Amino acid sequence: MRIGLEDAQALGVFYDRYEDPLLLFFRRALGRADLAADLTAEVFAAALGSLGQFRPELGSARAWLFGIARHELAQTWRRRRVEAEARRRMGMERIVLSDEDLQQIDELASDESLRLLEEIPDDQRTAVVGRVLEERDYAELAVELECSEMVVRQRVSRGLRALRSKLGGAQ
């Protein structure tokens, strides 16, 4: 596959848009900044390697990317280690993170509003994280959560209302 300058610029924008949400997704799932960075790199490498398989008529690029992320996370849990297969195939070098890099990832995950997420009911938290932080569609969340879109909308609404209330009380 050959990527032109326009494609490379578009990929750069795509990376900039989704790097933090992916880091946050993995950091929260695994509790470690270094693993979050490794998995984020692996997801972007896998996405780059499978650009030809992306079908916009089946869903957004974001949903496609997070689908890859969920697959990589499941593989990591199953194998109990982070794979670097996609990065090797793409000829990407190993990531070396400084203490400052790791601290920035941890800070991303320790934002006050994220701590408050832990205080709302699980069903609301899952819906809010999926819709607001991961920017997933209501329909996609409804399928995953095995409920109707209306129920997902209610959970998001109630969760956001609870967070606003908690943020108001925390100030």
MIKE-849665 format. One record per atom (N, C-alpha, C): residue number from 1; atom name; residue in three letters; x, y, z. Coordinates in steps of 0.1 Angstrom, whole numbers, plus 2048, in hexadecimal, padded with zeros to 3 digits. Last residue first. Layout:
NODE seq atom type   x   y   z
NODE NUM   CA  ALA   X   Y   Z
...
//
This chain:
NODE seq atom type   x   y   z
NODE 171    N  GLN 751 8DB 9B6
NODE 171   CA  GLN 758 8E8 9B5
NODE 171    C  GLN 756 8F1 9C1
NODE 170    N  ALA 743 8C5 9BA
NODE 170   CA  ALA 751 8C4 9BC
NODE 170    C  ALA 758 8D1 9BC
NODE 169    N  GLY 729 8CA 9B2
NODE 169   CA  GLY 72C 8C8 9C1
NODE 169    C  GLY 73A 8C8 9C4
NODE 168    N  GLY 72C 8CA 997
NODE 168   CA  GLY 727 8D6 99E
NODE 168    C  GLY 72A 8D6 9AC
NODE 167    N  LEU 733 8B0 992
NODE 167   CA  LEU 73D 8BB 98F
NODE 167    C  LEU 739 8C8 996
NODE 166    N  LYS 71B 8A3 99A
NODE 166   CA  LYS 728 8A1 9A1
NODE 166    C  LYS 732 8AB 99F
NODE 165    N  SER 70B 8AD 985
NODE 165   CA  SER 707 8B0 993
NODE 165    C  SER 714 8AE 99C
NODE 164    N  ARG 717 8A3 96F
NODE 164   CA  ARG 716 8B2 970
NODE 164    C  ARG 713 8B5 97F
NODE 163    N  LEU 714 888 974
NODE 163   CA  LEU 721 88E 974
NODE 163    C  LEU 721 89D 975
NODE 162    N  ALA 6F8 885 972
NODE 162   CA  ALA 6FF 882 97F
NODE 162    C  ALA 70D 888 97F
NODE 161    N  ARG 6F5 88C 957
NODE 161   CA  ARG 6EF 895 961
NODE 161    C  ARG 6F5 892 96F
NODE 160    N  LEU 703 877 94B
NODE 160   CA  LEU 708 885 94A
NODE 160    C  LEU 702 88E 954
NODE 159    N  GLY 6F2 862 953
NODE 159   CA  GLY 700 862 957
NODE 159    C  GLY 706 870 956
NODE 158    N  ARG 6DA 869 946
NODE 158   CA  ARG 6DB 868 955
NODE 158    C  ARG 6E9 869 95A
NODE 157    N  SER 6E3 868 92B
NODE 157   CA  SER 6DD 874 931
NODE 157    C  SER 6DE 874 940
NODE 156    N  VAL 6EC 84D 929
NODE 156   CA  VAL 6F5 858 927
NODE 156    C  VAL 6F0 865 92D
NODE 155    N  ARG 6D3 840 92F
NODE 155   CA  ARG 6DF 83E 937
NODE 155    C  ARG 6E9 849 936
NODE 154    N  GLN 6C4 849 919
NODE 154   CA  GLN 6C0 84C 927
NODE 154    C  GLN 6CC 84A 930
NODE 153    N  ARG 6D2 83E 903
NODE 153   CA  ARG 6D0 84C 904
NODE 153    C  ARG 6CD 850 913
NODE 152    N  VAL 6CE 823 909
NODE 152   CA  VAL 6DC 828 909
NODE 152    C  VAL 6DB 837 90B
NODE 151    N  VAL 6B2 821 906
NODE 151   CA  VAL 6B8 81E 913
NODE 151    C  VAL 6C6 824 914
NODE 150    N  MET 6B1 827 8EA
NODE 150   CA  MET 6AA 830 8F4
NODE 150    C  MET 6B0 82E 902
NODE 149    N  GLU 6BD 811 8DF
NODE 149   CA  GLU 6C4 81E 8DE
NODE 149    C  GLU 6BE 828 8E8
NODE 148    N  SER 6BA 7F4 8F5
NODE 148   CA  SER 6B5 7FD 8EA
NODE 148    C  SER 6BD 80A 8EA
NODE 147    N  CYS 6D4 7DC 8FC
NODE 147   CA  CYS 6C8 7E4 900
NODE 147    C  CYS 6C4 7ED 8F4
NODE 146    N  GLU 6EF 7D2 8FC
NODE 146   CA  GLU 6E3 7C9 8FB
NODE 146    C  GLU 6D6 7D0 900
NODE 145    N  LEU 705 7DF 8F9
NODE 145   CA  LEU 700 7DF 907
NODE 145    C  LEU 6F3 7D7 907
NODE 144    N  GLU 70A 7DD 8DE
NODE 144   CA  GLU 714 7D8 8E7
NODE 144    C  GLU 70E 7D6 8F5
NODE 143    N  VAL 6F3 7EA 8D3
NODE 143   CA  VAL 6F6 7DC 8D0
NODE 143    C  VAL 700 7D6 8DA
NODE 142    N  ALA 6F6 803 8DF
NODE 142   CA  ALA 6EA 7FB 8E2
NODE 142    C  ALA 6ED 7EC 8DF
NODE 141    N  LEU 70D 80C 8D3
NODE 141   CA  LEU 70D 80A 8E1
NODE 141    C  LEU 701 801 8E5
NODE 140    N  GLU 704 80F 8B9
NODE 140   CA  GLU 70F 806 8BB
NODE 140    C  GLU 70F 802 8CA
NODE 139    N  ALA 6F1 823 8BD
NODE 139   CA  ALA 6ED 816 8B7
NODE 139    C  ALA 6F8 80C 8BA
NODE 138    N  TYR 6FF 839 8C6
NODE 138   CA  TYR 6F5 833 8CF
NODE 138    C  TYR 6F2 825 8CA
NODE 137    N  ASP 722 839 8BD
NODE 137   CA  ASP 714 83B 8B9
NODE 137    C  ASP 70B 834 8C4
NODE 136    N  ARG 73D 846 8D0
NODE 136   CA  ARG 737 83B 8C9
NODE 136    C  ARG 728 83E 8C7
NODE 135    N  GLU 751 855 8DE
NODE 135   CA  GLU 749 85B 8D3
NODE 135    C  GLU 742 850 8CA
NODE 134    N  GLU 75E 84F 8F5
NODE 134   CA  GLU 762 847 8E9
NODE 134    C  GLU 75B 84C 8DC
NODE 133    N  LEU 752 862 906
NODE 133   CA  LEU 761 861 904
NODE 133    C  LEU 765 85A 8F8
NODE 132    N  VAL 736 860 8FF
NODE 132   CA  VAL 73D 86D 901
NODE 132    C  VAL 74C 86B 8FE
NODE 131    N  ARG 72F 844 8FC
NODE 131   CA  ARG 729 84F 8F4
NODE 131    C  ARG 732 85B 8F4
NODE 130    N  GLY 73E 835 90E
NODE 130   CA  GLY 73D 831 900
NODE 130    C  GLY 738 83C 8F7
NODE 129    N  VAL 73B 844 926
NODE 129   CA  VAL 748 841 920
NODE 129    C  VAL 747 83E 912
NODE 128    N  VAL 71F 842 929
NODE 128   CA  VAL 725 84F 928
NODE 128    C  VAL 733 84D 921
NODE 127    N  ALA 71B 826 92B
NODE 127   CA  ALA 715 82D 921
NODE 127    C  ALA 71B 83B 91E
NODE 126    N  THR 72A 820 942
NODE 126   CA  THR 72D 819 936
NODE 126    C  THR 727 821 92A
NODE 125    N  ARG 71D 830 955
NODE 125   CA  ARG 72B 832 952
NODE 125    C  ARG 72F 82C 945
NODE 124    N  GLN 704 824 956
NODE 124   CA  GLN 705 832 951
NODE 124    C  GLN 713 835 94D
NODE 123    N  ASP 70A 80B 960
NODE 123   CA  ASP 704 80C 953
NODE 123    C  ASP 705 81A 94D
NODE 122    N  ASP 717 812 979
NODE 122   CA  ASP 71F 80B 96E
NODE 122    C  ASP 718 80D 961
NODE 121    N  PRO 710 832 987
NODE 121   CA  PRO 70D 824 985
NODE 121    C  PRO 714 81E 979
NODE 120    N  ILE 72C 847 990
NODE 120   CA  ILE 71F 845 98B
NODE 120    C  ILE 71C 836 988
NODE 119    N  GLU 747 849 998
NODE 119   CA  GLU 73C 84A 9A2
NODE 119    C  GLU 72E 848 99D
NODE 118    N  GLU 757 848 983
NODE 118   CA  GLU 757 83C 98C
NODE 118    C  GLU 74C 83D 996
NODE 117    N  LEU 756 862 97A
NODE 117   CA  LEU 74F 857 972
NODE 117    C  LEU 74D 84B 97B
NODE 116    N  LEU 767 870 989
NODE 116   CA  LEU 759 871 98C
NODE 116    C  LEU 751 866 985
NODE 115    N  ARG 77E 86C 97B
NODE 115   CA  ARG 77D 866 988
NODE 115    C  ARG 76E 866 98D
NODE 114    N  LEU 778 87B 965
NODE 114   CA  LEU 779 86D 963
NODE 114    C  LEU 779 866 970
NODE 113    N  SER 779 895 96F
NODE 113   CA  SER 76C 88F 96A
NODE 113    C  SER 76C 880 968
NODE 112    N  GLU 794 897 975
NODE 112   CA  GLU 78A 897 97F
NODE 112    C  GLU 77D 891 97B
NODE 111    N  ASP 7AB 881 964
NODE 111   CA  ASP 7A3 88D 964
NODE 111    C  ASP 798 88C 96E
NODE 110    N  SER 7BB 86C 961
NODE 110   CA  SER 7B8 86F 96E
NODE 110    C  SER 7B0 87C 96F
NODE 109    N  ALA 7C2 866 947
NODE 109   CA  ALA 7B9 85D 94D
NODE 109    C  ALA 7B5 862 95B
NODE 108    N  LEU 7D5 87B 942
NODE 108   CA  LEU 7C9 87A 93A
NODE 108    C  LEU 7BE 871 940
NODE 107    N  GLU 7E8 873 954
NODE 107   CA  GLU 7E0 87F 957
NODE 107    C  GLU 7D4 87F 94E
NODE 106    N  ASP 7F3 85D 947
NODE 106   CA  ASP 7EC 85B 954
NODE 106    C  ASP 7E3 867 958
NODE 105    N  ILE 7FE 869 931
NODE 105   CA  ILE 7F3 860 92F
NODE 105    C  ILE 7EB 85E 93C
NODE 104    N  GLN 811 879 93E
NODE 104   CA  GLN 806 880 937
NODE 104    C  GLN 7FB 876 934
NODE 103    N  GLN 821 865 949
NODE 103   CA  GLN 81A 86E 952
NODE 103    C  GLN 80F 875 94B
NODE 102    N  LEU 82D 85B 932
NODE 102   CA  LEU 824 852 93A
NODE 102    C  LEU 81C 85A 944
NODE 101    N  ASP 83C 871 92A
NODE 101   CA  ASP 831 86C 921
NODE 101    C  ASP 827 863 929
NODE 100    N  GLU 84D 873 940
NODE 100   CA  GLU 844 87E 93D
NODE 100    C  GLU 838 879 934
NODE  99    N  ASP 85D 85D 93D
NODE  99   CA  ASP 854 85E 948
NODE  99    C  ASP 84A 869 946
NODE  98    N  SER 85A 854 919
NODE  98   CA  SER 861 85A 925
NODE  98    C  SER 857 85A 931
NODE  97    N  LEU 859 837 906
NODE  97   CA  LEU 852 841 90D
NODE  97    C  LEU 85A 847 918
NODE  96    N  VAL 85D 82A 8E7
NODE  96   CA  VAL 865 82C 8F3
NODE  96    C  VAL 85E 839 8FA
NODE  95    N  ILE 851 812 8D1
NODE  95   CA  ILE 84E 81E 8D8
NODE  95    C  ILE 856 81F 8E5
NODE  94    N  ARG 862 804 8B6
NODE  94   CA  ARG 85D 802 8C4
NODE  94    C  ARG 85B 810 8CA
NODE  93    N  GLU 85A 80E 894
NODE  93   CA  GLU 863 80B 89F
NODE  93    C  GLU 85C 80A 8AD
NODE  92    N  MET 848 7FD 87B
NODE  92   CA  MET 849 807 884
NODE  92    C  MET 852 804 890
NODE  91    N  GLY 842 7EC 866
NODE  91   CA  GLY 850 7F0 867
NODE  91    C  GLY 851 7FC 871
NODE  90    N  MET 82A 7E0 864
NODE  90   CA  MET 82B 7ED 85F
NODE  90    C  MET 839 7F3 85F
NODE  89    N  ARG 82F 7C8 873
NODE  89   CA  ARG 82B 7C8 864
NODE  89    C  ARG 82D 7D5 85D
NODE  88    N  ARG 833 7D4 88C
NODE  88   CA  ARG 83E 7CD 885
NODE  88    C  ARG 83B 7CC 876
NODE  87    N  ARG 819 7DD 892
NODE  87   CA  ARG 825 7E7 891
NODE  87    C  ARG 831 7E0 88A
NODE  86    N  ALA 80B 7C5 893
NODE  86   CA  ALA 808 7CF 888
NODE  86    C  ALA 813 7D9 887
NODE  85    N  GLU 818 7B8 8A9
NODE  85   CA  GLU 817 7B3 89C
NODE  85    C  GLU 815 7BD 891
NODE  84    N  ALA 81C 7BB 8C3
NODE  84   CA  ALA 821 7C6 8BB
NODE  84    C  ALA 821 7C2 8AC
NODE  83    N  GLU 806 7B5 8E0
NODE  83   CA  GLU 80D 7B1 8D4
NODE  83    C  GLU 812 7BD 8CC
NODE  82    N  VAL 808 7B4 902
NODE  82   CA  VAL 806 7BD 8F7
NODE  82    C  VAL 80D 7B8 8EB
NODE  81    N  ARG 7FB 799 915
NODE  81   CA  ARG 806 7A1 911
NODE  81    C  ARG 802 7A9 905
NODE  80    N  ARG 7E8 786 919
NODE  80   CA  ARG 7EE 78C 925
NODE  80    C  ARG 7FB 793 921
NODE  79    N  ARG 7D7 77C 907
NODE  79   CA  ARG 7E5 778 906
NODE  79    C  ARG 7ED 77D 912
NODE  78    N  ARG 7BF 788 90F
NODE  78   CA  ARG 7C0 77A 90C
NODE  78    C  ARG 7CE 775 90D
NODE  77    N  TRP 7C5 7A3 910
NODE  77   CA  TRP 7C0 79C 91C
NODE  77    C  TRP 7C2 78D 91B
NODE  76    N  THR 7CC 7A7 8F6
NODE  76   CA  THR 7D6 7AA 900
NODE  76    C  THR 7D2 7A2 90D
NODE  75    N  GLN 7B5 7A2 8E8
NODE  75   CA  GLN 7C0 799 8E6
NODE  75    C  GLN 7CB 79B 8F1
NODE  74    N  ALA 7A5 7B7 8F2
NODE  74   CA  ALA 7A1 7A9 8F5
NODE  74    C  ALA 7AD 79F 8F3
NODE  73    N  LEU 7B3 7CC 8E7
NODE  73   CA  LEU 7B2 7CB 8F5
NODE  73    C  LEU 7AE 7BD 8F9
NODE  72    N  GLU 7AF 7C7 8CC
NODE  72   CA  GLU 7BD 7C7 8D1
NODE  72    C  GLU 7BD 7C5 8E0
NODE  71    N  HIS 793 7CB 8CB
NODE  71   CA  HIS 799 7BE 8C7
NODE  71    C  HIS 7A7 7BD 8CD
NODE  70    N  ARG 791 7E6 8D2
NODE  70   CA  ARG 78B 7DB 8DB
NODE  70    C  ARG 791 7CD 8D7
NODE  69    N  ALA 79F 7F1 8BC
NODE  69   CA  ALA 7A4 7F3 8CA
NODE  69    C  ALA 79E 7E8 8D3
NODE  68    N  ILE 78E 7EB 8A7
NODE  68   CA  ILE 79C 7E5 8A7
NODE  68    C  ILE 7A1 7E6 8B5
NODE  67    N  GLY 779 7FA 8AF
NODE  67   CA  GLY 777 7EC 8AE
NODE  67    C  GLY 785 7E5 8AE
NODE  66    N  PHE 784 813 8AE
NODE  66   CA  PHE 782 80E 8BB
NODE  66    C  PHE 77E 7FF 8BB
NODE  65    N  LEU 785 815 892
NODE  65   CA  LEU 791 816 89A
NODE  65    C  LEU 78F 810 8A7
NODE  64    N  TRP 769 814 88C
NODE  64   CA  TRP 773 80A 886
NODE  64    C  TRP 77F 809 88E
NODE  63    N  ALA 760 82B 899
NODE  63   CA  ALA 75B 81E 89D
NODE  63    C  ALA 764 813 898
NODE  62    N  ARG 76F 83E 88A
NODE  62   CA  ARG 771 83D 898
NODE  62    C  ARG 76C 82F 89D
NODE  61    N  ALA 764 83B 871
NODE  61   CA  ALA 772 838 872
NODE  61    C  ALA 775 836 881
NODE  60    N  SER 742 82E 873
NODE  60   CA  SER 74C 838 873
NODE  60    C  SER 75A 833 874
NODE  59    N  GLY 734 814 85D
NODE  59   CA  GLY 736 81B 86A
NODE  59    C  GLY 741 826 869
NODE  58    N  LEU 730 80A 844
NODE  58   CA  LEU 72D 801 850
NODE  58    C  LEU 72E 808 85D
NODE  57    N  GLU 739 81C 832
NODE  57   CA  GLU 72B 819 832
NODE  57    C  GLU 727 810 83E
NODE  56    N  PRO 755 81B 835
NODE  56   CA  PRO 74D 826 83B
NODE  56    C  PRO 73E 824 83B
NODE  55    N  ARG 769 802 83B
NODE  55   CA  ARG 75D 804 833
NODE  55    C  ARG 754 80F 839
NODE  54    N  PHE 78A 7F7 83A
NODE  54   CA  PHE 780 800 840
NODE  54    C  PHE 775 803 836
NODE  53    N  GLN 79D 7E9 82D
NODE  53   CA  GLN 791 7E1 832
NODE  53    C  GLN 787 7EB 838
NODE  52    N  GLY 7B2 7FA 827
NODE  52   CA  GLY 7AA 7F5 81C
NODE  52    C  GLY 79D 7ED 820
NODE  51    N  LEU 7BE 7FC 840
NODE  51   CA  LEU 7B6 807 83A
NODE  51    C  LEU 7AD 803 82F
NODE  50    N  SER 7CF 7EC 84F
NODE  50   CA  SER 7C2 7E7 84A
NODE  50    C  SER 7B9 7F1 844
NODE  49    N  GLY 7E5 7F9 857
NODE  49   CA  GLY 7E7 7ED 850
NODE  49    C  GLY 7DA 7E8 84A
NODE  48    N  LEU 7D9 80D 867
NODE  48   CA  LEU 7E0 811 85B
NODE  48    C  LEU 7E2 805 852
NODE  47    N  ALA 7CF 7FC 87C
NODE  47   CA  ALA 7C6 804 873
NODE  47    C  ALA 7CC 808 866
NODE  46    N  ALA 7E7 7F3 886
NODE  46   CA  ALA 7DD 7E9 881
NODE  46    C  ALA 7D3 7F1 878
NODE  45    N  ALA 7F2 80B 88F
NODE  45   CA  ALA 7F9 803 885
NODE  45    C  ALA 7EF 7F9 87F
NODE  44    N  PHE 7DE 812 8A2
NODE  44   CA  PHE 7E0 81B 897
NODE  44    C  PHE 7E8 813 88C
NODE  43    N  VAL 7E2 7FD 8B4
NODE  43   CA  VAL 7D5 7FF 8AD
NODE  43    C  VAL 7D7 808 8A1
NODE  42    N  GLU 7FC 800 8BD
NODE  42   CA  GLU 7F8 7F4 8B6
NODE  42    C  GLU 7EB 7F6 8AE
NODE  41    N  ALA 7FA 818 8CB
NODE  41   CA  ALA 802 817 8BF
NODE  41    C  ALA 7FF 80B 8B6
NODE  40    N  THR 7E9 810 8DF
NODE  40   CA  THR 7E5 81A 8D6
NODE  40    C  THR 7ED 81A 8C9
NODE  39    N  LEU 7F9 7FD 8EC
NODE  39   CA  LEU 7ED 7F8 8E5
NODE  39    C  LEU 7E7 803 8DB
NODE  38    N  ASP 80D 80E 8F6
NODE  38   CA  ASP 810 803 8ED
NODE  38    C  ASP 804 7FE 8E5
NODE  37    N  ALA 7FE 81F 907
NODE  37   CA  ALA 805 824 8FC
NODE  37    C  ALA 809 819 8F1
NODE  36    N  ALA 7F4 80C 919
NODE  36   CA  ALA 7EA 814 911
NODE  36    C  ALA 7F1 81A 905
NODE  35    N  LEU 80B 803 925
NODE  35   CA  LEU 803 7FA 91D
NODE  35    C  LEU 7F9 801 914
NODE  34    N  ASP 812 81B 932
NODE  34   CA  ASP 81B 815 928
NODE  34    C  ASP 814 80B 91F
NODE  33    N  ALA 7FD 820 944
NODE  33   CA  ALA 7FF 829 939
NODE  33    C  ALA 808 823 92E
NODE  32    N  ARG 7E5 809 951
NODE  32   CA  ARG 7F4 80C 94F
NODE  32    C  ARG 7F6 815 942
NODE  31    N  GLY 7CB 801 952
NODE  31   CA  GLY 7D1 807 95E
NODE  31    C  GLY 7E0 80A 95D
NODE  30    N  LEU 7BC 7F6 93E
NODE  30   CA  LEU 7C7 7EE 943
NODE  30    C  LEU 7CE 7F4 94F
NODE  29    N  ALA 7A6 807 939
NODE  29   CA  ALA 7A4 7F9 939
NODE  29    C  ALA 7AF 7F1 93F
NODE  28    N  ARG 7B2 820 93B
NODE  28   CA  ARG 7A7 81D 944
NODE  28    C  ARG 7A5 80E 945
NODE  27    N  ARG 7C4 81E 926
NODE  27   CA  ARG 7C9 821 933
NODE  27    C  ARG 7BE 81D 93E
NODE  26    N  PHE 7B3 81A 90F
NODE  26   CA  PHE 7BC 80F 914
NODE  26    C  PHE 7C1 812 922
NODE  25    N  PHE 7A5 833 90F
NODE  25   CA  PHE 79E 826 90F
NODE  25    C  PHE 7A7 81B 914
NODE  24    N  LEU 7BA 845 90E
NODE  24   CA  LEU 7B1 845 919
NODE  24    C  LEU 7AA 838 91A
NODE  23    N  LEU 7C4 83F 8F4
NODE  23   CA  LEU 7CD 83E 900
NODE  23    C  LEU 7C4 83D 90D
NODE  22    N  LEU 7AE 845 8E5
NODE  22   CA  LEU 7B3 837 8E6
NODE  22    C  LEU 7BC 835 8F2
NODE  21    N  PRO 7AB 861 8E9
NODE  21   CA  PRO 7A0 858 8ED
NODE  21    C  PRO 7A5 849 8EE
NODE  20    N  ASP 7C5 869 8DF
NODE  20   CA  ASP 7C1 86B 8ED
NODE  20    C  ASP 7B5 862 8F1
NODE  19    N  GLU 7C3 862 8C3
NODE  19   CA  GLU 7CE 85D 8CC
NODE  19    C  GLU 7CA 85E 8DB
NODE  18    N  TYR 7B0 86D 8B2
NODE  18   CA  TYR 7AD 861 8BA
NODE  18    C  TYR 7B8 85C 8C3
NODE  17    N  ARG 7BA 884 8A6
NODE  17   CA  ARG 7AC 884 8AB
NODE  17    C  ARG 7AA 879 8B4
NODE  16    N  ASP 7D4 87D 89D
NODE  16   CA  ASP 7D2 888 8A7
NODE  16    C  ASP 7C4 887 8AD
NODE  15    N  TYR 7CC 869 88A
NODE  15   CA  TYR 7D4 866 895
NODE  15    C  TYR 7D2 870 8A0
NODE  14    N  PHE 7BF 87A 877
NODE  14   CA  PHE 7B8 86E 87D
NODE  14    C  PHE 7BF 86A 88A
NODE  13    N  VAL 7D4 88A 86F
NODE  13   CA  VAL 7C8 890 876
NODE  13    C  VAL 7C1 885 87D
NODE  12    N  GLY 7E4 876 864
NODE  12   CA  GLY 7E9 87E 86F
NODE  12    C  GLY 7DE 885 876
NODE  11    N  LEU 7D5 86E 84F
NODE  11   CA  LEU 7D8 864 859
NODE  11    C  LEU 7DD 86C 866
NODE  10    N  ALA 7D5 885 83F
NODE  10   CA  ALA 7C8 880 845
NODE  10    C  ALA 7CB 877 850
NODE   9    N  GLN 7F0 885 838
NODE   9   CA  GLN 7EB 890 840
NODE   9    C  GLN 7DE 88C 847
NODE   8    N  ALA 7F1 86D 829
NODE   8   CA  ALA 7FA 86E 836
NODE   8    C  ALA 7F4 87A 83E
NODE   7    N  ASP 7E1 874 814
NODE   7   CA  ASP 7DD 869 81D
NODE   7    C  ASP 7E5 86A 82A
NODE   6    N  GLU 7F0 889 809
NODE   6   CA  GLU 7E3 88C 80E
NODE   6    C  GLU 7DE 881 817
NODE   5    N  LEU 807 87A 802
NODE   5   CA  LEU 808 884 80B
NODE   5    C  LEU 7FB 888 811
NODE   4    N  GLY 7FF 856 7FF
NODE   4   CA  GLY 803 863 7FA
NODE   4    C  GLY 803 86D 805
NODE   3    N  ILE 809 836 805
NODE   3   CA  ILE 802 841 80B
NODE   3    C  ILE 807 84E 805
NODE   2    N  ARG 805 816 7F8
NODE   2   CA  ARG 80D 822 7F7
NODE   2    C  ARG 804 82E 7FC
NODE   1    N  MET 808 7F4 800
NODE   1   CA  MET 800 800 800
NODE   1    C  MET 809 80C 800
//
